[in-house]
Amino acid sequence: RTTDGGESWETQEIPTPPGLFLSLYDVDVERQLGWAVGDSGVLLRSSNGGATWARVDVPISMAANWLRSVSLTPGGFGFAVGSEGLILPIAHEGLVERGPGH
């Protein structure tokens, strides 16, 4: 995390079960809202500019997909995309619920 435009960086703790190694592939932060994505359906959310992160549960049917990229709009809406054509709509509060068949 940086608070000075990239002059210096500090390591952040990522919430993971003991003994599990995670690979993160992409991070996007807009103002104070941040999302990070990685392997095994890892989806992390920050509401304080990346100072702390919380894991967001991904539906079990999608957890085997590696999430590769995340992109947000200034309004806090966006998408996390991954393998097998997976597209997860996200918003400030978390995953956006989709109806059956979507």
N, C-alpha and C positions, 0 to 999 in steps of 0.2 A: 504494500500500500504506500502511496506517496501523497503528501499533503503540500508539496512545494513544487509542483509542476515537473517532477521527475528528477530533481537534483539529488534526492536521497530516497531510499526505499526501506520499508520495514517488513519483516516476515509476519504473516498472519496465520493463526491457528485455524485449521479446517476441521469441522466436526466429523469424525470418522470412528467406526467401531475399532476397539483395540486390535492391533495386528493387521489391519487392512490398509493397503497402500492405494492411494487414489492418484489418477492422472487427470489433471484439468486441462481442457483444450481451449477455452475461450472465456473471457470476462468482459462484461459491459456495465459501466456505471454511468447513470444519468442523474446528476445532482446527488442526492443521498441514497437513491435506489440502485442496488447492484445485483447482478445475476452472474453466476459462474456455472459452467457445464463441463462434464467429463464422462469417463467410461462408466459402464454398468448403470446408466441412467442417473448419474449424479447430477443433481440440480441444487445449487446453493443460492440463498437470497440474503442480501444485506439491506438494512434500512437506515444505516448510519454511515454511508460513504465507504463501506468496506472495513470499518473498524472491527466488526464482528460479523460472522456468517452463521446461518442456520440451514440445515438440510431440509429440502422440500420433498415430501413423498411424491413419487411418480407412480402412476398405476402399475401394478405388478406386471401386466401384459406388455408394458413398455420398458420395464426396468432393464431388460437384457440389451436394449439398444444403447449404443454409445452416442451421447449427445456431443456434437462437434462444434456448434456455433450458437451464439445468442446475440440478439440485436434488439435494442430498445428505442422507442421514440421519446422525445422530451416529455411527453405526457405519461410515461411509465408503462405503456403497453408495448408488447413485442412478441418475439417468437424465439423458441429454442428449437434447433433442428438437429437431426441425427441420422444414424444409419437406417436402412430399410425405408427411407422416405418419411421418417417420423417428423412431424411438425407439432410442437406444443405451443399453443397461445398462452402467453403469460401477461399478468397485470401487476400492479403495485402490490396487491394482497397475495398473489400466488398464481397457481395454474387457473386458467379460465375453463370452466366446465363446458363440455361439448355434449350435445345430445346424441342419442343412439345413432349409429351409422356414420358418425363423423370422425 
